[in-house]
Amino acid sequence: MRSTFSPALSGALAMIVCGFLWSLAGLFIKVLNWNPFLIAGLRSLIAFLFLFALVGTVRLKWSGALLGAALANAATMLLFVAANKTTTAANAILLQYLAPVFTALFSVIFLKEHLYREQVLALFMTMVGMVVLFLDRLSPGQLVGNLMALTSAFTFSLMFIFTRMQKEGDPLQSFMASHAVAALVALTVAIFLPLPPFTTRAIGSILVLGVVQIGLAAFFFSYGIKRVSAVTANLLAVIEPVFNPVWVFLVLGEAPTANTLVGGVIILGSVTLASLISARRISKYT
């Protein structure tokens, strides 16, 4: 029992830590007065260099899963940046976090993973929580921006699927490849945009984004996705938009709205309950 349950529990904890680290983006992007393409490009470049420094080499054993994960992750980052430029930030985040629905469907079709009742309920309640979370900030937005955000949900879910396919391999290599692609594309666009001031605060913020928010997060994601199902990993990652306003409140003093609190409780409650039920099932049958 112990040998089967412990990896699942450690994998779930790793995904939770990953979600926490991802949630730092809102705070540090908020203090950066740069265009989104420069932020995305430098963040990915720094993340790639950080991962390369820790791993020591690029061991790309090319496969369909590695290529798919790399392209899906790079596309997600670039689409999300573009969506934020053409629709509201709330719309972009809400639409991107439809990803667990896609992940649930793809995990059954391509990974042959079981979808349990508590996961289906958690998926539904998570969507309800996301709507409540952003209800006071939603607007019609622009159709193109909303479509890009919705497409980013599709590519985000594919990233979970393709990295899960590498559970016997090294998903971290997919992240290194994806950050190289994202950096190349975003920085190429940024070259043609006005250069912002490089202050000490800005440099510190982009370093945190590259090293901690996505660089270190990639380590926890790579560990967790090898030990939990794709849909569980995606559900746990939904804590990102929940804790995003928490860091902004703690550091900048911007109090979250009532909708933010209620939506956050719904999401955290449903995901936690589903995780506990799944853990109990694993311990029962092992």
Secondary structure as GFF3:
##gff-version 3
##sequence-region A 1 286
A	DSSP	alpha_helix	2	22	.	.	.	ID=ss1
A	DSSP	alpha_helix	25	30	.	.	.	ID=ss2
A	DSSP	alpha_helix	36	55	.	.	.	ID=ss3
A	DSSP	alpha_helix	64	86	.	.	.	ID=ss4
A	DSSP	alpha_helix	89	96	.	.	.	ID=ss5
A	DSSP	alpha_helix	99	110	.	.	.	ID=ss6
A	DSSP	alpha_helix	117	134	.	.	.	ID=ss7
A	DSSP	three_ten_helix	135	137	.	.	.	ID=ss8
A	DSSP	alpha_helix	143	164	.	.	.	ID=ss9
A	DSSP	alpha_helix	172	190	.	.	.	ID=ss10
A	DSSP	alpha_helix	200	208	.	.	.	ID=ss11
A	DSSP	pi_helix	209	216	.	.	.	ID=ss12
A	DSSP	alpha_helix	217	224	.	.	.	ID=ss13
A	DSSP	alpha_helix	230	237	.	.	.	ID=ss14
A	DSSP	alpha_helix	239	252	.	.	.	ID=ss15
A	DSSP	alpha_helix	258	284	.	.	.	ID=ss16
###
